Amino acid sequence: DCYRGMWGHNHSEKASADNPNVARFLSYYGAYNILLLFDAENDVTGICSVKSEGGKDENGDPLDILDAPGVIQKFRADGLQRPLVLAGLHRLREQGQRAVKLEFWGEDENTLDLYRTLGFEMSQQYIAYHKELA
């Protein structure tokens, strides 16, 4: 639900541990590198995954991936992506010191500004339009 309504994310209405995508997700990142944010009622309100040496820069050098900080809709405007990103950076630093690529899809301009205040610079942008057909 942390990505519900964010175009560009795979979202399943019937998410479960039996879903093969869940197993692939856990296998790729490892449970230690999937960070969850909880609210006061102990419900998941956010998620962020990290992958040490998950990509390569333009010179072929390894870089770390901070993948898609997601927050459930009712908390998205509260800036909770910030603690997710900071926790992700901390987790990556435990595993080495490399450049970090933050990947995300479907964020609004306020969230982009939040990422900029954390020191991230736009390196790639893909603009796509979509229309829901009833």
C-alpha positions in Angstrom: 0.0 0.0 0.0 3.0 2.3 0.3 3.0 2.7 -3.5 -0.8 2.7 -4.1 -1.7 5.4 -6.6 1.9 6.0 -7.6 2.1 5.3 -11.3 5.2 3.3 -12.2 5.0 0.9 -9.3 3.8 -2.6 -9.3 1.0 -2.9 -6.8 -1.1 -6.0 -6.1 -4.5 -5.8 -4.5 -3.9 -9.3 -3.2 -0.5 -9.0 -1.8 0.7 -12.0 0.2 3.7 -14.0 1.1 2.6 -16.5 -1.6 3.1 -13.9 -4.4 6.3 -14.9 -6.4 7.2 -11.2 -6.6 7.5 -11.1 -2.8 10.0 -14.0 -2.8 12.1 -12.3 -5.6 12.0 -9.0 -3.7 13.2 -10.6 -0.5 15.9 -12.6 -2.3 17.2 -9.6 -4.2 17.4 -7.2 -1.3 17.6 -9.5 1.7 15.4 -8.9 4.7 18.1 -6.7 6.4 18.0 -4.2 3.6 14.2 -3.7 3.5 13.4 -0.9 5.9 9.9 -0.4 7.2 8.4 2.7 8.9 5.6 2.2 11.5 3.0 4.5 12.8 1.9 4.9 16.5 -0.5 1.9 16.1 2.5 -0.3 14.8 1.1 -0.4 11.3 3.5 -0.2 8.3 3.4 3.3 6.9 6.5 3.3 4.8 9.1 1.1 3.0 12.5 1.6 1.5 14.9 -0.9 0.1 18.7 -0.6 -0.3 21.2 -2.6 -2.4 24.9 -2.2 -1.8 26.7 -2.2 -5.1 23.3 -2.5 -6.8 24.4 -0.6 -9.9 27.2 1.0 -11.8 28.0 4.6 -12.6 28.9 5.9 -16.0 32.5 4.8 -15.5 31.5 1.3 -14.5 32.3 1.8 -10.8 29.9 0.3 -8.3 27.3 2.5 -6.7 24.6 1.8 -4.1 20.9 1.9 -4.8 18.3 3.4 -2.5 15.1 2.1 -4.0 11.8 3.8 -4.0 11.0 5.3 -0.6 7.2 4.7 -0.3 4.7 6.1 2.2 1.0 5.2 2.4 -1.2 7.9 1.0 -2.6 9.4 4.2 1.0 10.2 5.3 2.7 11.1 2.0 2.4 14.9 2.5 4.0 14.6 6.0 7.6 14.2 4.5 8.1 10.7 5.9 10.2 9.9 2.9 13.0 11.9 4.7 13.5 9.4 7.6 13.2 6.5 5.2 16.0 8.0 3.0 18.2 8.8 6.0 17.7 5.3 7.4 18.5 3.8 4.0 21.7 5.9 3.7 22.7 4.8 7.2 22.2 1.1 6.2 24.2 1.6 3.1 27.1 3.3 5.0 27.3 0.2 7.2 28.2 -1.8 4.1 30.7 0.6 2.6 31.3 4.1 1.2 30.1 4.6 -2.4 28.0 7.0 -4.4 24.2 6.5 -3.9 21.6 6.5 -6.6 18.1 7.2 -5.3 15.4 5.7 -7.6 11.8 6.6 -7.4 8.6 6.8 -9.6 5.5 8.9 -9.4 6.6 11.3 -6.7 5.1 14.8 -6.4 7.1 18.0 -6.6 7.2 18.5 -2.8 8.8 15.1 -2.4 11.3 15.9 -5.2 12.2 19.0 -3.2 12.7 17.0 -0.1 15.2 14.7 -1.9 17.0 17.8 -3.2 17.3 19.2 0.4 19.0 15.9 1.3 21.6 16.6 -1.3 20.4 14.5 -4.2 20.6 15.9 -7.7 18.4 14.9 -10.7 20.5 12.8 -13.1 17.7 11.1 -15.1 14.1 11.9 -15.6 11.4 10.0 -17.5 8.1 11.7 -18.1 5.1 9.6 -19.0 1.5 10.4 -19.1 -1.3 7.9 -18.4 -5.1 7.9 -18.4 -7.3 5.6 -16.5 -9.9 4.1 -18.8 -13.2 3.3 -17.2 
